[in-house]
Amino acid sequence: MMKIAIAGATGNVAQEVTEALVATGKHQILLLTRKDITKIPFNSPLSSVTWITTDYDDTDQLYEILQGVDTVLSFIMTHSDPENKTQKNLIDAAVRAGVRRFAPSEWATSSFEHLPWYTGKAEIREYLAELNKGKKVLEYTLFQPGQFTDYLCYPYKTSKHIHPFQTQLDFNARRAIILEGSEDARITLTAAKDLAIVVAKAVEYEGEWPVVGGIRGDELTIGEIVELGEKIRGGPFTVERLKPEDLKAGIVNSTWLPKVDHPSLPPSEIESMTKGFLSGMLLGISVGVMRVSDEWNRLLPAYKFTGVEEFLTEAWENKP
Ligand SMILES: NC(=O)c1ccc[n+]([C@@H]2O[C@H](COP(=O)([O-])OP(=O)(O)OC[C@H]3O[C@@H](n4cnc5c(N)ncnc54)[C@H](OP(=O)(O)O)[C@@H]3O)[C@@H](O)[C@H]2O)c1
């Protein structure tokens, strides 16, 4: 039995992963949250797991919590963690407590060009690399699944915990916004369910974790996604093409904007972030940020991922 600590445990992705870990029945799991645990609804498989409240500020308390812990998985939302204070405290306490393995709050892209909201992830990559310079003190992997396939099913929920939000590839309204000339840009799409199972398997993997931990559910070009959407939704998509030079100048002249209502964003901020988020995603995709490598596919060759077509065909069946 391994002791695993999950930081940011009330979050969407954390809960998907935690349930996959709980389902193995093999581990002792500690769920770390800043919230008052008496107010957490205990109506899920997670009610049987140990919850601990921490503000992550008291590093002695964190050190105590992490005693005997083998692996720490962090899901802390980096844009809500000024100067990465929380994640850095967590890493420092993990090293002090002799934790073997750590996964920082990545869970997305291979790189961060044009994605300023991921600056915190980039800093944590540097922090971990610096920590291990010369001599490895903490084994870690950057789990990177690309974009969750689930988002292509907005507004329908296809996982238990991932909150669906609208993207520029809007299957529901049969429309898409793409960057001019980006039809051949490739993106990795991984079902949230597959990510969770792969992480549960990675925790049990006995070899050394690779630093870059790409998880490639499937990989398609933007053009292929639009074509697939037209096939699955039974009709043509209205595709708007934005110019890179306009986006770089802060001009977004599409007739509609995808609403990024992620639970970590205050509703008052969503409106103002929408254009920047769309620009960043379109420009980022064109330089490959959403295309990840396949380290975990190669380390876990028996695991069969759900293909995008299979996933979306099932999800959109009988939808208006
Ligand atoms: N690949 C994809 O398509 C995709 C999609 C969504 C998310 N992600 C990634 O997955 C990770 C988790 O995202 P999520 O959607 O699950 O986010 P979320 O639902 O907002 O959960 C993040 C959790 O982080 C904790 N947190 C936030 N600010 C904190 C702070 N300053 N100090 C300590 N804890 C803090 C909160 O937990 P407590 O309140 O319990 O402390 C919160 O529940 C992120 O790295 C995100 O980028 C990837």
The ligand as an SDF file (V2000), in Angstrom:
LIG
                    3D

 48 52  0  0  0  0  0  0  0  0999 V2000
   -5.9890   19.4750  -20.1310 N   0  0  0  0  0  0  0  0  0  0  0  0
   -7.1130   20.1120  -19.9150 C   0  0  0  0  0  0  0  0  0  0  0  0
   -7.9850   20.2030  -20.8210 O   0  0  0  0  0  0  0  0  0  0  0  0
   -7.3600   20.7070  -18.5600 C   0  0  0  0  0  0  0  0  0  0  0  0
   -8.6560   21.1220  -18.2300 C   0  0  0  0  0  0  0  0  0  0  0  0
   -8.8920   21.6320  -16.9610 C   0  0  0  0  0  0  0  0  0  0  0  0
   -7.8400   21.7710  -16.0640 C   0  0  0  0  0  0  0  0  0  0  0  0
   -6.5800   21.3800  -16.4230 N   0  0  0  0  0  0  0  0  0  0  0  0
   -5.4610   21.5190  -15.4600 C   0  0  0  0  0  0  0  0  0  0  0  0
   -5.7520   20.7040  -14.3230 O   0  0  0  0  0  0  0  0  0  0  0  0
   -5.3290   21.3580  -13.1190 C   0  0  0  0  0  0  0  0  0  0  0  0
   -6.5160   21.4700  -12.1590 C   0  0  0  0  0  0  0  0  0  0  0  0
   -7.5420   22.1840  -12.8110 O   0  0  0  0  0  0  0  0  0  0  0  0
   -9.0700   22.0960  -12.3520 P   0  0  0  0  0  0  0  0  0  0  0  0
   -9.9060   22.3960  -13.5320 O   0  0  0  0  0  0  0  0  0  0  0  0
   -9.3000   20.8370  -11.6190 O   0  0  0  0  0  0  0  0  0  0  0  0
   -9.1080   23.3330  -11.3460 O   0  0  0  0  0  0  0  0  0  0  0  0
  -10.1170   23.6530  -10.1510 P   0  0  0  0  0  0  0  0  0  0  0  0
  -11.3680   22.8580  -10.2970 O   0  0  0  0  0  0  0  0  0  0  0  0
  -10.2080   25.1320  -10.0710 O   0  0  0  0  0  0  0  0  0  0  0  0
   -9.3330   23.0970   -8.8890 O   0  0  0  0  0  0  0  0  0  0  0  0
   -8.0820   23.5600   -8.5220 C   0  0  0  0  0  0  0  0  0  0  0  0
   -7.9510   23.4790   -7.0240 C   0  0  0  0  0  0  0  0  0  0  0  0
   -6.7670   24.1660   -6.6760 O   0  0  0  0  0  0  0  0  0  0  0  0
   -6.8910   24.6120   -5.3500 C   0  0  0  0  0  0  0  0  0  0  0  0
   -6.3060   25.9620   -5.2830 N   0  0  0  0  0  0  0  0  0  0  0  0
   -6.5800   27.0250   -6.0440 C   0  0  0  0  0  0  0  0  0  0  0  0
   -5.8200   28.0720   -5.6810 N   0  0  0  0  0  0  0  0  0  0  0  0
   -5.0420   27.6520   -4.6710 C   0  0  0  0  0  0  0  0  0  0  0  0
   -4.0520   28.2710   -3.8680 C   0  0  0  0  0  0  0  0  0  0  0  0
   -3.6740   29.5300   -4.0550 N   0  0  0  0  0  0  0  0  0  0  0  0
   -3.4840   27.5370   -2.9160 N   0  0  0  0  0  0  0  0  0  0  0  0
   -3.8540   26.2600   -2.7280 C   0  0  0  0  0  0  0  0  0  0  0  0
   -4.7770   25.6250   -3.4420 N   0  0  0  0  0  0  0  0  0  0  0  0
   -5.3660   26.3210   -4.4170 C   0  0  0  0  0  0  0  0  0  0  0  0
   -8.3610   24.5920   -4.9670 C   0  0  0  0  0  0  0  0  0  0  0  0
   -8.5170   23.5740   -3.9890 O   0  0  0  0  0  0  0  0  0  0  0  0
   -9.0180   23.8510   -2.4980 P   0  0  0  0  0  0  0  0  0  0  0  0
   -9.9890   24.9890   -2.6180 O   0  0  0  0  0  0  0  0  0  0  0  0
   -9.6320   22.5580   -2.1450 O   0  0  0  0  0  0  0  0  0  0  0  0
   -7.8410   24.1830   -1.6800 O   0  0  0  0  0  0  0  0  0  0  0  0
   -9.0600   24.1740   -6.2280 C   0  0  0  0  0  0  0  0  0  0  0  0
  -10.1500   23.3170   -5.9880 O   0  0  0  0  0  0  0  0  0  0  0  0
   -4.7440   22.7000  -13.5470 C   0  0  0  0  0  0  0  0  0  0  0  0
   -3.3490   22.5650  -13.6580 O   0  0  0  0  0  0  0  0  0  0  0  0
   -5.3390   22.9360  -14.9300 C   0  0  0  0  0  0  0  0  0  0  0  0
   -4.5250   23.7250  -15.7490 O   0  0  0  0  0  0  0  0  0  0  0  0
   -6.3340   20.8320  -17.6380 C   0  0  0  0  0  0  0  0  0  0  0  0
  1  2  1  0
  2  3  2  0
  2  4  1  0
  4  5  1  0
  4 48  2  0
  5  6  2  0
  6  7  1  0
  7  8  2  0
  8  9  1  0
  8 48  1  0
  9 10  1  0
  9 46  1  0
 10 11  1  0
 11 12  1  0
 11 44  1  0
 12 13  1  0
 13 14  1  0
 14 15  2  0
 14 16  1  0
 14 17  1  0
 17 18  1  0
 18 19  2  0
 18 20  1  0
 18 21  1  0
 21 22  1  0
 22 23  1  0
 23 24  1  0
 23 42  1  0
 24 25  1  0
 25 26  1  0
 25 36  1  0
 26 27  1  0
 26 35  1  0
 27 28  2  0
 28 29  1  0
 29 30  1  0
 29 35  2  0
 30 31  1  0
 30 32  2  0
 32 33  1  0
 33 34  2  0
 34 35  1  0
 36 37  1  0
 36 42  1  0
 37 38  1  0
 38 39  2  0
 38 40  1  0
 38 41  1  0
 42 43  1  0
 44 45  1  0
 44 46  1  0
 46 47  1  0
M  CHG  2   8   1  16  -1
M  END
$$$$
